[in-house]
Amino acid sequence: MENRDIKFLKLQQIIDSHEGKVSHLIAILQETQAEYGYLPKEALTYIATAMGISPATVLGVATFYAQFSLIPKGKYVIRVCDGTACHVRGSEPIMMALRKELSLTPDNPTTSDLMFTVETVSCLGACGLAPVVVADEEVHGQMTPDGILEIIKKLANAASEN
């Protein structure tokens, strides 16, 4: 088997599990992202070719939905709510503390070691707990800049123990 075949074997299995149906493109992209942690451009091209649709169609779907990422994300994704309640109650200083501690910018949201990705979201639906942060899929309400730095330290320590 060629190296290319091995490289795309899992992708082909994902496509085959959906019988190559174009109507299943979102599910195929979701499974691909679960496999790789993001959607590599070469994977999108392979999916388009294997399914007989244009790469522009696949890229259009991948860029339309916020759930998809075309860039690698960190092991721990931290989402800081900046909806009205969270913003008024102090989400900006939390974001500033995260970016300073992790040496990140809005244009560079992921640490170079792929440990952390920091994202701003419009609303997490927990306005009564504002400001709210989701770190490693766990909701943290009434967050403070010091509180988020403690969470970062705990996650980093947990990662070093594994």
TAGI-V367921 format. One record per run of one state. SS is the DSSP state (H for helix, E for strand, C for the rest). FROM is the first residue (numbers start at 0). LEN is the number of residues. Records with the same first field share a line. If there is no record, write none. Layout:
SS=FROM-LEN, FROM-LEN
//
This chain:
C=0-2, 7-1, 17-4, 36-4, 51-3, 64-11, 81-2, 88-2, 102-2, 105-2, 108-1, 110-5, 121-5, 129-3, 135-2, 140-4, 161-1
H=2-5, 8-9, 21-15, 40-11, 54-10, 83-5, 90-12, 126-3, 144-17
E=75-6, 104-1, 107-1, 109-1, 115-6, 132-3, 137-3
//
